[in-house]
Amino acid sequence: MAKKRPKFNQEMSIRGANRRLFARSPLVREKLEESRQEFPRYKNDGARHKKNWVKRECEVCKNWVPSSQIAIDHIDPVVPPEGFSAHLDMWDRIILFLKRLWCDKSNLQRICDPCHDSKTKAERIARYLKSYNEELDILEQRINSHIAAPAVMAHLLKSTKKELSKYTAKKKTVDFPSVVQRALRLKEILNK
């Protein structure tokens, strides 16, 4: 059975195309070339290979890594930890994205794959944590505003419990124990 194609998303397509353009820009090449070093490369029989190994220095951990294991990263992330405002229209979000993507060289760093993975994970966790807490704030306001009105509360009880259960499911919030605890606390309030 063939995989179902995701629905076309114009904004994400524009962002992806611009990221690919940026990755091939002279600014990225210039930043990579700042720490280029060649190391001798030998064949299995001990003879010298025609081409040397090219390695570059990671600016985070200061290790020298092969060129294939290093990337150029924005020190100040392209997508801010708080995300782009949902109140902006698509083109305004794209313009903000482009301004942050095509930045000055001083905002760029060479970073090895393990350092880049950990930095990206921390940024993603911060974004998710913020959005989860905002969603839980809305649910908590809904619960608190309807506690005094039991007739309305009975109607909202089932839908609110269902919304809270997505935060207690391990697959979505395994990295967010504070979110899980908060959702469980709100469920207890509902069960009273």
GROMACS elastic network, one bead per residue, 0.5 to 0.9 nm:
[ bonds ]
;  ai    aj funct       b0    kb
    1     4     6  0.89667   500
    2     5     6  0.89236   500
    5     8     6  0.85328   500
    6     9     6  0.85061   500
    8    12     6  0.86190   500
    8    13     6  0.79933   500
    9    12     6  0.55276   500
    9    13     6  0.61802   500
    9    14     6  0.87681   500
   10    13     6  0.51218   500
   10    14     6  0.62376   500
   10    15     6  0.86574   500
   11    14     6  0.52365   500
   11    15     6  0.62279   500
   11    16     6  0.86354   500
   11    90     6  0.67259   500
   11    91     6  0.81331   500
   11    93     6  0.86407   500
   11    94     6  0.70729   500
   12    16     6  0.60006   500
   12    17     6  0.85410   500
   13    16     6  0.51058   500
   13    17     6  0.61348   500
   13    18     6  0.86043   500
   14    17     6  0.52296   500
   14    18     6  0.62471   500
   14    19     6  0.86693   500
   14    94     6  0.78534   500
   15    18     6  0.52151   500
   15    19     6  0.61948   500
   15    20     6  0.87548   500
   15    94     6  0.71927   500
   15    97     6  0.76126   500
   15    98     6  0.80085   500
   16    19     6  0.50764   500
   16    20     6  0.63202   500
   16    21     6  0.87114   500
   17    20     6  0.52048   500
   17    21     6  0.63234   500
   17    22     6  0.87160   500
   18    22     6  0.60654   500
   18    23     6  0.85562   500
   18    98     6  0.76952   500
   18   101     6  0.82675   500
   19    22     6  0.50554   500
   19    23     6  0.61722   500
   19    24     6  0.88558   500
   19   101     6  0.75471   500
   20    23     6  0.51287   500
   20    24     6  0.66475   500
   20    25     6  0.89205   500
   21    24     6  0.53730   500
   21    25     6  0.63498   500
   22    25     6  0.50331   500
   22    26     6  0.85632   500
   22    27     6  0.81818   500
   22    28     6  0.73000   500
   22   101     6  0.75780   500
   22   102     6  0.71485   500
   23    26     6  0.87769   500
   23    27     6  0.87464   500
   23    28     6  0.62499   500
   23    29     6  0.83381   500
   23    71     6  0.89306   500
   23    72     6  0.78941   500
   24    27     6  0.83789   500
   24    28     6  0.67500   500
   24    29     6  0.72946   500
   25    28     6  0.54923   500
   25    29     6  0.65931   500
   25    30     6  0.87643   500
   26    30     6  0.59287   500
   26    31     6  0.85249   500
   27    30     6  0.51369   500
   27    31     6  0.62639   500
   27    32     6  0.87168   500
   27   104     6  0.86847   500
   27   105     6  0.69117   500
   28    31     6  0.51509   500
   28    32     6  0.62215   500
   28    33     6  0.86658   500
   28    72     6  0.66080   500
   28   105     6  0.83622   500
   28   108     6  0.83820   500
   29    32     6  0.50943   500
   29    33     6  0.61389   500
   29    34     6  0.88327   500
   30    33     6  0.51909   500
   30    34     6  0.65454   500
   31    34     6  0.54841   500
   31    35     6  0.80217   500
   31    72     6  0.76300   500
   31   105     6  0.74481   500
   31   108     6  0.76750   500
   31   109     6  0.75318   500
   31   110     6  0.72778   500
   32    35     6  0.64469   500
   32    36     6  0.69922   500
   32    56     6  0.74578   500
   32    67     6  0.88411   500
   32    70     6  0.87049   500
   32    71     6  0.81369   500
   32    72     6  0.73680   500
   32   109     6  0.87913   500
   32   110     6  0.67397   500
   33    36     6  0.51357   500
   33    37     6  0.88412   500
   33    56     6  0.81699   500
   34    56     6  0.84846   500
   35    55     6  0.80877   500
   35    56     6  0.53206   500
   35    57     6  0.58656   500
   35    58     6  0.87785   500
   35   110     6  0.88678   500
   36    54     6  0.67320   500
   36    55     6  0.60527   500
   36    56     6  0.50599   500
   36    57     6  0.76407   500
   36    67     6  0.86041   500
   37    53     6  0.82422   500
   37    54     6  0.57490   500
   37    55     6  0.54259   500
   37    56     6  0.62588   500
   37    57     6  0.85736   500
   37    64     6  0.88480   500
   38    52     6  0.57918   500
   38    53     6  0.54855   500
   38    55     6  0.62598   500
   38    56     6  0.87876   500
   39    52     6  0.55308   500
   39    54     6  0.63680   500
   39    55     6  0.74153   500
   40    48     6  0.74713   500
   40    49     6  0.78237   500
   40    51     6  0.79908   500
   40    53     6  0.61764   500
   40    54     6  0.89685   500
   41    47     6  0.88197   500
   41    48     6  0.61532   500
   41    49     6  0.54503   500
   41    50     6  0.80609   500
   41    51     6  0.69388   500
   41    52     6  0.50199   500
   41    53     6  0.58005   500
   42    45     6  0.79060   500
   42    46     6  0.56990   500
   42    47     6  0.56555   500
   42    49     6  0.50545   500
   42    50     6  0.87667   500
   42    52     6  0.84184   500
   43    46     6  0.53142   500
   43    47     6  0.54094   500
   43    48     6  0.61295   500
   43    49     6  0.57783   500
   44    47     6  0.74375   500
   45    48     6  0.89087   500
   46    49     6  0.88892   500
   48    51     6  0.84717   500
   48    52     6  0.87271   500
   49    52     6  0.68693   500
   51    54     6  0.88765   500
   53    66     6  0.73649   500
   53    67     6  0.86336   500
   54    65     6  0.85029   500
   54    66     6  0.61073   500
   54    67     6  0.60972   500
   55    64     6  0.59019   500
   55    65     6  0.51871   500
   55    67     6  0.52897   500
   55    68     6  0.86758   500
   55    70     6  0.89360   500
   56    63     6  0.81812   500
   56    64     6  0.52809   500
   56    65     6  0.55320   500
   56    66     6  0.63559   500
   56    67     6  0.60621   500
   56    69     6  0.89453   500
   56    70     6  0.73478   500
   56   110     6  0.82446   500
   56   112     6  0.89044   500
   57    60     6  0.87912   500
   57    61     6  0.84577   500
   57    62     6  0.58090   500
   57    63     6  0.55606   500
   57    65     6  0.63213   500
   57    66     6  0.88630   500
   57    70     6  0.83590   500
   57   110     6  0.72212   500
   57   111     6  0.79069   500
   57   112     6  0.80982   500
   58    61     6  0.58286   500
   58    63     6  0.55195   500
   58    64     6  0.63334   500
   58    65     6  0.72124   500
   58    70     6  0.71898   500
   58    71     6  0.88353   500
   58   109     6  0.80958   500
   58   110     6  0.53531   500
   58   112     6  0.54043   500
   58   115     6  0.84669   500
   59    62     6  0.53324   500
   59    63     6  0.79838   500
   59   109     6  0.63272   500
   59   110     6  0.55014   500
   59   111     6  0.59007   500
   59   112     6  0.82634   500
   60    63     6  0.82426   500
   60   109     6  0.82116   500
   60   110     6  0.77940   500
   60   111     6  0.62527   500
   60   112     6  0.79709   500
   60   115     6  0.70170   500
   61    64     6  0.89585   500
   61   111     6  0.81408   500
   61   112     6  0.81140   500
   61   115     6  0.73684   500
   63   112     6  0.82055   500
   64   112     6  0.86940   500
   65    68     6  0.81185   500
   65    69     6  0.62868   500
   65    70     6  0.69230   500
   65   112     6  0.69872   500
   66    69     6  0.55033   500
   66    70     6  0.70807   500
   66   112     6  0.89911   500
   67    70     6  0.56631   500
   67    71     6  0.83880   500
   68    71     6  0.82021   500
   69   111     6  0.86123   500
   69   112     6  0.57529   500
   69   113     6  0.55822   500
   69   114     6  0.87714   500
   70   110     6  0.66533   500
   70   111     6  0.55529   500
   70   113     6  0.58237   500
   70   116     6  0.86118   500
   71   109     6  0.82756   500
   71   110     6  0.57816   500
   71   111     6  0.54435   500
   71   112     6  0.62748   500
   71   113     6  0.71308   500
   71   116     6  0.78985   500
   72   108     6  0.64680   500
   72   109     6  0.56174   500
   72   111     6  0.61457   500
   72   112     6  0.87308   500
   73    76     6  0.87826   500
   73    77     6  0.80346   500
   73   107     6  0.83769   500
   73   108     6  0.56045   500
   73   109     6  0.53354   500
   73   110     6  0.63197   500
   73   111     6  0.64852   500
   73   116     6  0.76100   500
   74    77     6  0.52818   500
   74    78     6  0.66339   500
   74   100     6  0.87283   500
   74   101     6  0.78465   500
   74   103     6  0.84093   500
   74   107     6  0.57026   500
   74   109     6  0.64250   500
   75    78     6  0.86880   500
   75   106     6  0.86510   500
   75   107     6  0.53246   500
   75   108     6  0.57391   500
   75   109     6  0.65181   500
   76    79     6  0.86308   500
   76    80     6  0.76445   500
   76   100     6  0.83106   500
   76   107     6  0.65040   500
   76   108     6  0.83075   500
   77    80     6  0.56214   500
   77    81     6  0.77237   500
   77   100     6  0.77384   500
   77   101     6  0.84361   500
   77   123     6  0.81941   500
   78    96     6  0.89686   500
   78    97     6  0.63821   500
   78    98     6  0.83244   500
   78    99     6  0.85969   500
   78   100     6  0.51320   500
   78   101     6  0.54615   500
   79    82     6  0.81131   500
   79    83     6  0.58690   500
   79    84     6  0.71787   500
   79    97     6  0.68848   500
   79   100     6  0.78144   500
   79   101     6  0.87202   500
   80    83     6  0.50091   500
   80    84     6  0.70688   500
   80   123     6  0.84303   500
   80   127     6  0.81859   500
   81    84     6  0.87882   500
   81   123     6  0.62195   500
   81   124     6  0.76301   500
   81   125     6  0.89373   500
   81   126     6  0.60851   500
   81   127     6  0.50417   500
   81   128     6  0.88620   500
   81   130     6  0.82009   500
   82    85     6  0.82151   500
   82   126     6  0.79878   500
   82   127     6  0.59109   500
   82   130     6  0.69061   500
   82   131     6  0.81891   500
   83    86     6  0.85602   500
   83   127     6  0.67859   500
   83   131     6  0.89877   500
   84    87     6  0.86486   500
   84    88     6  0.78766   500
   84    93     6  0.64628   500
   84    96     6  0.81928   500
   84    97     6  0.85118   500
   85    88     6  0.57545   500
   85    89     6  0.89166   500
   85    93     6  0.77220   500
   86    89     6  0.75781   500
   86    90     6  0.89359   500
   86    93     6  0.86083   500
   88    91     6  0.80770   500
   88    92     6  0.59532   500
   88    93     6  0.62781   500
   89    92     6  0.54954   500
   89    93     6  0.64620   500
   89    94     6  0.88441   500
   90    93     6  0.51963   500
   90    94     6  0.62257   500
   90    95     6  0.87441   500
   91    95     6  0.61363   500
   91    96     6  0.86222   500
   92    95     6  0.51007   500
   92    96     6  0.62796   500
   92    97     6  0.85741   500
   93    96     6  0.51494   500
   93    97     6  0.61070   500
   93    98     6  0.86385   500
   94    98     6  0.60968   500
   94    99     6  0.86120   500
   95    98     6  0.50796   500
   95    99     6  0.61958   500
   95   100     6  0.86793   500
   96    99     6  0.51780   500
   96   100     6  0.63286   500
   96   101     6  0.85870   500
   97   100     6  0.52616   500
   97   101     6  0.60177   500
   97   102     6  0.86356   500
   98   102     6  0.59452   500
   98   103     6  0.85505   500
   99   102     6  0.55634   500
   99   103     6  0.65356   500
  100   103     6  0.56495   500
  103   106     6  0.81727   500
  103   107     6  0.66415   500
  103   108     6  0.80422   500
  104   107     6  0.57927   500
  104   108     6  0.74655   500
  105   108     6  0.53242   500
  105   109     6  0.83037   500
  106   109     6  0.79397   500
  111   114     6  0.83686   500
  111   115     6  0.63079   500
  111   116     6  0.59105   500
  112   115     6  0.54942   500
  112   116     6  0.59958   500
  112   117     6  0.85865   500
  113   116     6  0.50003   500
  113   117     6  0.59951   500
  113   118     6  0.86702   500
  114   117     6  0.51399   500
  114   118     6  0.63498   500
  114   119     6  0.86802   500
  115   118     6  0.52897   500
  115   119     6  0.61545   500
  115   120     6  0.85476   500
  116   119     6  0.51303   500
  116   120     6  0.59684   500
  116   121     6  0.84228   500
  117   120     6  0.51998   500
  117   121     6  0.60388   500
  117   122     6  0.86368   500
  118   121     6  0.50802   500
  118   122     6  0.62011   500
  118   123     6  0.86940   500
  119   122     6  0.52137   500
  119   123     6  0.63062   500
  119   124     6  0.86640   500
  120   123     6  0.51186   500
  120   124     6  0.60863   500
  120   125     6  0.85611   500
  121   124     6  0.50561   500
  121   125     6  0.60699   500
  121   126     6  0.85798   500
  122   125     6  0.51368   500
  122   126     6  0.62206   500
  122   127     6  0.87492   500
  123   126     6  0.51304   500
  123   127     6  0.63182   500
  123   128     6  0.87184   500
  124   127     6  0.51329   500
  124   128     6  0.61483   500
  124   129     6  0.84545   500
  125   128     6  0.51129   500
  125   129     6  0.58706   500
  125   130     6  0.84586   500
  125   175     6  0.76822   500
  125   176     6  0.81764   500
  126   129     6  0.51360   500
  126   130     6  0.61833   500
  126   131     6  0.87352   500
  127   130     6  0.52507   500
  127   131     6  0.63204   500
  127   132     6  0.86260   500
  128   131     6  0.51549   500
  128   132     6  0.59230   500
  128   133     6  0.84168   500
  128   176     6  0.88935   500
  129   132     6  0.51704   500
  129   133     6  0.60537   500
  129   134     6  0.85369   500
  129   176     6  0.71120   500
  129   179     6  0.75894   500
  130   133     6  0.52806   500
  130   134     6  0.62161   500
  130   135     6  0.87474   500
  131   134     6  0.50609   500
  131   135     6  0.62344   500
  131   136     6  0.86205   500
  132   135     6  0.51389   500
  132   136     6  0.61472   500
  132   137     6  0.85637   500
  132   167     6  0.81705   500
  132   179     6  0.71110   500
  133   137     6  0.60166   500
  133   138     6  0.86971   500
  133   179     6  0.69559   500
  133   182     6  0.89320   500
  134   137     6  0.50170   500
  134   138     6  0.65105   500
  134   139     6  0.88778   500
  135   138     6  0.52480   500
  135   139     6  0.64619   500
  135   140     6  0.87077   500
  136   140     6  0.59720   500
  136   141     6  0.84853   500
  136   164     6  0.80119   500
  136   167     6  0.89922   500
  136   179     6  0.82416   500
  136   182     6  0.79790   500
  136   183     6  0.72808   500
  136   186     6  0.88283   500
  137   140     6  0.50635   500
  137   141     6  0.61444   500
  137   142     6  0.85904   500
  138   141     6  0.51519   500
  138   142     6  0.62409   500
  138   143     6  0.87209   500
  139   143     6  0.61857   500
  139   144     6  0.86131   500
  139   160     6  0.71521   500
  139   163     6  0.83128   500
  139   164     6  0.80875   500
  139   186     6  0.84494   500
  140   143     6  0.50471   500
  140   144     6  0.60509   500
  140   145     6  0.84560   500
  140   186     6  0.69516   500
  141   144     6  0.51309   500
  141   145     6  0.59682   500
  141   146     6  0.85642   500
  142   145     6  0.53067   500
  142   146     6  0.63141   500
  142   147     6  0.86849   500
  142   156     6  0.87873   500
  142   160     6  0.86332   500
  143   146     6  0.53884   500
  143   147     6  0.60659   500
  143   153     6  0.77673   500
  143   156     6  0.84885   500
  143   157     6  0.86931   500
  143   160     6  0.81723   500
  143   186     6  0.80682   500
  143   189     6  0.82163   500
  143   190     6  0.74740   500
  144   147     6  0.53973   500
  144   148     6  0.79261   500
  145   148     6  0.70414   500
  145   149     6  0.81530   500
  146   149     6  0.51825   500
  146   150     6  0.70988   500
  146   151     6  0.87916   500
  146   152     6  0.64885   500
  146   153     6  0.55353   500
  146   156     6  0.85410   500
  147   150     6  0.63631   500
  147   152     6  0.85402   500
  147   153     6  0.64227   500
  147   190     6  0.85792   500
  148   152     6  0.89789   500
  148   153     6  0.82794   500
  149   152     6  0.56399   500
  149   153     6  0.61734   500
  149   154     6  0.89247   500
  150   154     6  0.61750   500
  150   155     6  0.88219   500
  151   154     6  0.55166   500
  151   155     6  0.69665   500
  152   155     6  0.53229   500
  152   156     6  0.65010   500
  152   157     6  0.86224   500
  153   156     6  0.51169   500
  153   157     6  0.57457   500
  153   190     6  0.86677   500
  154   157     6  0.51239   500
  154   158     6  0.75974   500
  155   158     6  0.69292   500
  155   159     6  0.79838   500
  156   159     6  0.55472   500
  156   160     6  0.58911   500
  156   161     6  0.83967   500
  157   160     6  0.53462   500
  157   161     6  0.60387   500
  157   162     6  0.86068   500
  157   190     6  0.68526   500
  157   191     6  0.86881   500
  158   161     6  0.52418   500
  158   162     6  0.62655   500
  158   163     6  0.87843   500
  159   162     6  0.50959   500
  159   163     6  0.62829   500
  159   164     6  0.86902   500
  160   163     6  0.50536   500
  160   164     6  0.61459   500
  160   165     6  0.85966   500
  160   187     6  0.86288   500
  160   190     6  0.85443   500
  161   164     6  0.50467   500
  161   165     6  0.61164   500
  161   186     6  0.88347   500
  161   187     6  0.65672   500
  161   190     6  0.76902   500
  162   165     6  0.51540   500
  162   166     6  0.70288   500
  163   166     6  0.58249   500
  163   167     6  0.77032   500
  164   167     6  0.55718   500
  164   168     6  0.69344   500
  164   183     6  0.57830   500
  164   184     6  0.78466   500
  164   186     6  0.77977   500
  164   187     6  0.70206   500
  165   168     6  0.50904   500
  165   169     6  0.62803   500
  165   183     6  0.76667   500
  165   184     6  0.85074   500
  165   187     6  0.84888   500
  166   169     6  0.53452   500
  166   170     6  0.86483   500
  166   172     6  0.72778   500
  166   173     6  0.83117   500
  166   183     6  0.89978   500
  167   170     6  0.78347   500
  167   172     6  0.68589   500
  167   173     6  0.60092   500
  167   179     6  0.68572   500
  167   180     6  0.57157   500
  167   182     6  0.89265   500
  167   183     6  0.62521   500
  167   184     6  0.85255   500
  168   171     6  0.88439   500
  168   172     6  0.80950   500
  168   173     6  0.69661   500
  168   174     6  0.87180   500
  168   179     6  0.81477   500
  168   180     6  0.51536   500
  168   181     6  0.80980   500
  168   183     6  0.66177   500
  168   184     6  0.70116   500
  169   172     6  0.60893   500
  169   173     6  0.66433   500
  169   174     6  0.79450   500
  169   180     6  0.82644   500
  170   173     6  0.55613   500
  170   175     6  0.87852   500
  170   180     6  0.87491   500
  171   174     6  0.60065   500
  172   175     6  0.81832   500
  172   176     6  0.87629   500
  173   176     6  0.51191   500
  173   177     6  0.72377   500
  173   179     6  0.73115   500
  173   180     6  0.68669   500
  174   177     6  0.67888   500
  174   180     6  0.83132   500
  176   179     6  0.53904   500
  176   180     6  0.65270   500
  176   181     6  0.88897   500
  177   180     6  0.50433   500
  177   181     6  0.61550   500
  177   182     6  0.85731   500
  178   181     6  0.51322   500
  178   182     6  0.61416   500
  178   183     6  0.86259   500
  179   182     6  0.51217   500
  179   183     6  0.61613   500
  179   184     6  0.86137   500
  180   183     6  0.51449   500
  180   184     6  0.61598   500
  180   185     6  0.86180   500
  181   184     6  0.50952   500
  181   185     6  0.61581   500
  181   186     6  0.86951   500
  182   185     6  0.50738   500
  182   186     6  0.63150   500
  182   187     6  0.86812   500
  183   186     6  0.51034   500
  183   187     6  0.62047   500
  183   188     6  0.87249   500
  184   188     6  0.62835   500
  184   189     6  0.87798   500
  185   188     6  0.51156   500
  185   189     6  0.64813   500
  185   190     6  0.88499   500
  186   189     6  0.50772   500
  186   190     6  0.63830   500
  186   191     6  0.87854   500
  187   190     6  0.50186   500
  187   191     6  0.62402   500
  187   192     6  0.88761   500
  188   191     6  0.50691   500
  188   192     6  0.64624   500
  189   192     6  0.54669   500
